[in-house]
Amino acid sequence: MQDPILTELHLAGGAAKLQQRPASLWAVHLKRTFAATPAELWPWITQPDRLVLWSPVVPDRPLDTPGTAHAREDDGAPVVACDVVQVQEHRLLRHRWGRDTLSWGLTAADGGTELSLEDEVDTVNGGAAVGAGWDVCLATLACLLRGDDVRRVVGDDAMSYGWEQLRDVYLASWEQPPTD
């Protein structure tokens, strides 16, 4: 039986878009539709006990009010600024994560909620890397919401889920050769 995360990646991975922004920034855009209401999906993007199940952003407090937060990927990892700058409950979360700024939009859609994620990055290569990483993470989230028994896939674990290949697909489609 195939791993449900790989199945989900096959269905939805590789669809990120890249947009150039002022001040030499780039924005990576990903969209997914989940079989959950915005109110059901909201805790999965704001609550540390849910984020630790699928996301590389694991904050020291809920991300449901503006203000300072700190995040780390794992217990031994360095602490990264994760300051919340804008919240519209069940609709919009905007926060920093290190040098990136992430915007999470939730919109009711037929059969569930469309999640729109925008991650502002410094380089095309960085955009391809985060696009591939978020593909893996959002596939994990989709599996969890369906009730699949899956574990969080971040860091080096993402390599066995095709992270490098996804990154290279993005770089090729965005006409930028990979740099290691």
C-alpha positions as CSV (number, residue, x, y, z in Angstrom):
1,M,0.0,0.0,0.0
2,Q,1.4,3.4,-1.0
3,D,2.2,6.0,1.6
4,P,-0.8,8.5,1.7
5,I,1.5,11.5,1.7
6,L,3.1,10.3,-1.5
7,T,-0.4,9.8,-3.0
8,E,-1.4,13.3,-2.0
9,L,1.8,14.8,-3.4
10,H,1.1,13.0,-6.7
11,L,-2.4,14.6,-6.8
12,A,-1.6,18.1,-5.7
13,G,2.2,18.7,-5.5
14,G,4.1,20.8,-8.0
15,A,1.4,23.5,-8.5
16,A,3.1,26.4,-6.7
17,K,3.3,29.7,-8.6
18,L,6.1,32.3,-8.3
19,Q,5.6,36.1,-8.5
20,Q,8.3,38.8,-8.4
21,R,7.7,41.5,-5.9
22,P,9.3,44.9,-5.3
23,A,12.6,45.2,-3.4
24,S,13.9,42.0,-5.0
25,L,11.5,39.7,-3.2
26,W,9.6,36.8,-4.6
27,A,6.3,35.3,-3.5
28,V,5.5,31.6,-3.7
29,H,1.8,30.9,-4.0
30,L,0.2,27.5,-3.1
31,K,-3.5,26.7,-3.0
32,R,-5.2,23.6,-1.7
33,T,-8.8,22.7,-1.0
34,F,-9.5,20.7,2.2
35,A,-12.7,18.9,3.2
36,A,-13.1,21.1,6.4
37,T,-14.8,24.4,7.2
38,P,-12.7,27.5,7.8
39,A,-13.4,27.1,11.5
40,E,-12.2,23.5,11.5
41,L,-9.1,24.3,9.5
42,W,-8.2,27.5,11.5
43,P,-6.6,25.6,14.5
44,W,-4.4,23.6,12.1
45,I,-2.6,26.8,11.1
46,T,-2.7,28.6,14.5
47,Q,-2.4,26.1,17.3
48,P,1.0,24.7,18.3
49,D,-0.4,21.3,19.2
50,R,-1.8,20.9,15.7
51,L,1.1,22.6,13.8
52,V,3.6,20.2,15.4
53,L,1.8,17.4,13.5
54,W,2.5,18.7,10.0
55,S,4.3,22.1,9.8
56,P,8.0,23.2,10.1
57,V,6.6,26.3,12.0
58,V,6.0,25.3,15.6
59,P,5.4,28.4,17.7
60,D,5.7,28.8,21.5
61,R,2.1,30.2,21.5
62,P,-1.0,30.2,19.4
63,L,-0.8,32.3,16.3
64,D,-4.3,33.7,16.8
65,T,-3.4,37.2,18.0
66,P,-0.9,39.8,16.8
67,G,2.4,40.0,18.7
68,T,5.7,38.3,19.3
69,A,6.1,34.6,19.0
70,H,9.0,32.3,18.6
71,A,9.2,29.1,16.6
72,R,11.4,26.1,16.1
73,E,11.2,23.1,13.8
74,D,12.2,20.6,16.5
75,D,13.2,20.7,20.2
76,G,16.9,21.1,19.5
77,A,16.6,23.5,16.5
78,P,17.4,27.2,16.8
79,V,14.6,29.6,17.7
80,V,13.2,31.7,14.8
81,A,11.1,34.9,15.0
82,C,7.5,34.1,14.2
83,D,5.8,37.4,14.9
84,V,2.1,37.6,14.0
85,V,1.3,40.8,12.2
86,Q,-2.4,40.3,11.1
87,V,-5.3,38.1,12.1
88,Q,-8.8,37.8,10.9
89,E,-10.2,34.7,12.6
90,H,-11.0,31.9,10.3
91,R,-10.0,34.0,7.3
92,L,-6.4,35.3,7.4
93,L,-3.2,34.8,9.3
94,R,-0.1,36.8,8.4
95,H,3.2,36.2,10.3
96,R,6.9,36.3,9.9
97,W,9.0,33.2,10.0
98,G,12.7,34.2,10.1
99,R,13.2,36.4,7.0
100,D,10.0,35.1,5.3
101,T,6.5,36.5,5.6
102,L,3.7,34.0,5.3
103,S,0.1,34.8,4.6
104,W,-2.6,32.1,5.1
105,G,-6.0,32.7,3.6
106,L,-9.0,30.6,4.2
107,T,-12.1,30.8,1.9
108,A,-15.2,28.6,2.1
109,A,-15.4,26.6,-1.1
110,D,-17.6,23.8,-2.4
111,G,-17.1,20.8,-0.1
112,G,-14.7,22.6,2.2
113,T,-12.1,25.4,2.4
114,E,-9.6,26.7,0.0
115,L,-6.3,27.4,1.7
116,S,-4.1,30.0,0.0
117,L,-0.5,30.2,1.2
118,E,1.9,32.9,0.2
119,D,5.5,32.8,1.3
120,E,7.7,35.8,0.5
121,V,11.3,34.8,0.0
122,D,14.6,36.5,-1.1
123,T,15.5,34.4,-4.1
124,V,14.0,32.1,-6.8
125,N,16.1,29.2,-5.5
126,G,14.7,29.9,-2.0
127,G,11.2,30.0,-3.5
128,A,11.7,26.6,-5.2
129,A,12.9,25.1,-1.9
130,V,10.0,26.5,0.2
131,G,7.5,25.6,-2.5
132,A,8.6,22.0,-2.5
133,G,8.7,22.0,1.3
134,W,5.2,23.4,1.6
135,D,4.0,20.9,-0.9
136,V,5.2,18.1,1.4
137,C,3.8,19.7,4.5
138,L,0.4,20.5,2.9
139,A,0.1,16.9,1.7
140,T,0.7,15.8,5.3
141,L,-2.0,18.2,6.5
142,A,-4.4,16.8,3.9
143,C,-3.8,13.3,5.1
144,L,-4.3,14.3,8.8
145,L,-7.6,16.0,8.0
146,R,-8.7,12.8,6.3
147,G,-7.8,10.8,9.4
148,D,-4.8,9.0,7.9
149,D,-2.2,7.9,10.4
150,V,0.9,9.8,9.1
151,R,3.8,11.5,10.8
152,R,5.2,14.9,10.3
153,V,7.7,15.3,7.4
154,V,10.1,18.2,7.8
155,G,13.9,18.7,7.3
156,D,15.9,15.8,5.9
157,D,12.8,13.5,6.1
158,A,11.3,15.4,3.1
159,M,14.1,14.0,0.8
160,S,12.4,10.6,0.9
161,Y,9.1,12.3,-0.3
162,G,10.6,13.8,-3.4
163,W,11.5,17.2,-2.1
164,E,14.6,17.5,-4.3
165,Q,12.6,16.5,-7.4
166,L,9.8,19.0,-6.6
167,R,12.3,21.8,-6.1
168,D,14.0,21.0,-9.4
169,V,10.6,20.9,-11.2
170,Y,9.9,24.4,-9.8
171,L,13.3,25.7,-10.8
172,A,13.0,24.3,-14.3
173,S,9.5,25.8,-14.7
174,W,10.7,29.1,-13.3
175,E,13.7,29.0,-15.7
176,Q,16.3,29.0,-13.0
177,P,19.0,26.2,-12.7
178,P,19.3,24.6,-9.3
179,T,22.2,25.6,-7.1
180,D,23.4,23.4,-4.2
